[in-house]
């Protein structure tokens, strides 16, 4: 069941930044706070583009290359 939270002593600068972000995203301040918490704390599935980028960053191009890398790592070469 959802609970209510409150925060004390939030700096004015943070409040202003959060209000502006909420305005840009057409959300209420409370909606933006909840979205920010969800983005920060809940796991998110990667998009195909994000996954492809991560694979590219690892230098994997073909299954054979992946197999070679695993074998080299396993065998300590």
Secondary structure, DSSP 8 states (H G I E B T S, - for coil): --------S--HHHHHHHHHHHHHTT--HHHHHHHHHHHHHS-----HHHHHHHHHHHT--SHHHHHHHHHHHHHT-
